[in-house]
C-alpha cells in the first residue's frame, strides 16, 4: 500500500469503484438502453417538498447473497439531490 502512495497510484478497489460509479451514472440517463431495468423514479410532486432526495427508490433484499449490481448501485451510488 505504501508503494502505491509513493508512486501516486490509486488502489484497485478505488479504481473499480470509480468505474462502477461512472457506469451507474450512465445507466440513470433516460437515453441508456439499460434505463428500463431501474425502478420507476420518484414522483416530482413528492420530491419537490423534500429538502433532499434520491431520484430512484432504494431496493432492499432479505439476503446479501443474491444482490444484483443494480440493487447495490441504487443503495450506494445515488447522489442525494437538494431542492434549494
C-alpha positions in Angstrom: 0.0 0.0 0.0 2.8 2.4 0.8 4.4 1.8 -2.7 1.1 2.9 -4.3 1.1 6.2 -2.4 4.8 6.7 -3.3 4.1 6.1 -6.9 0.9 8.3 -6.6 -1.3 5.4 -7.9 -4.9 4.6 -6.8 -5.7 1.2 -5.4 -7.6 -1.4 -7.4 -10.6 -1.1 -5.2 -10.8 2.7 -5.6 -10.4 2.4 -9.4 -13.1 -0.2 -9.5 -15.5 2.0 -7.5 -14.8 4.9 -9.9 -15.7 2.8 -12.9 -18.9 1.4 -11.2 -20.0 4.9 -10.3 -19.5 6.1 -13.9 -21.3 3.1 -15.3 -24.2 3.6 -12.9 -24.4 7.3 -13.8 -24.7 6.3 -17.5 -27.5 3.9 -16.7 -29.5 6.6 -14.9 -29.8 8.6 -18.1 -33.1 8.0 -19.8 -31.4 7.6 -23.2 -29.5 4.5 -21.9 -30.5 1.1 -23.2 -30.4 -0.3 -19.6 -32.6 2.5 -18.1 -35.7 0.3 -18.2 -34.1 -2.1 -15.7 -34.2 0.6 -12.9 -37.3 1.1 -10.8 -39.6 4.0 -11.6 -38.2 7.3 -10.5 -39.9 9.0 -7.5 -42.7 11.4 -8.4 -41.8 15.1 -8.8 -44.8 16.2 -6.8 -43.4 14.3 -3.8 -39.7 15.1 -4.2 -40.4 18.8 -4.7 -41.5 19.1 -1.0 -38.3 17.4 0.4 -35.1 19.1 1.3 -33.0 16.3 -0.3 -34.0 13.2 -2.1 -32.7 10.4 -4.3 -34.1 10.1 -7.8 -34.8 6.3 -7.5 -36.1 4.4 -4.5 -33.7 2.2 -2.6 -34.2 -1.6 -3.2 -33.8 -3.9 -0.2 -33.5 -7.7 -0.2 -33.6 -10.1 2.7 -30.2 -11.6 1.8 -26.9 -10.1 0.6 -26.0 -13.3 -1.3 -28.2 -12.6 -4.3 -27.8 -8.8 -4.6 -27.5 -7.6 -8.2 -25.4 -4.7 -9.3 -28.4 -2.5 -9.8 -29.6 -3.1 -6.2 -26.1 -2.4 -4.9 -25.7 0.7 -7.0 -29.1 2.1 -6.0 -28.3 1.7 -2.4 -24.7 3.0 -2.5 -24.0 5.2 -5.6 -27.0 7.5 -5.7 -26.2 11.2 -5.1 -28.7 13.0 -3.0 -30.2 16.0 -4.7 -31.3 19.1 -2.9 -34.3 21.3 -3.5 -32.6 24.5 -2.5 
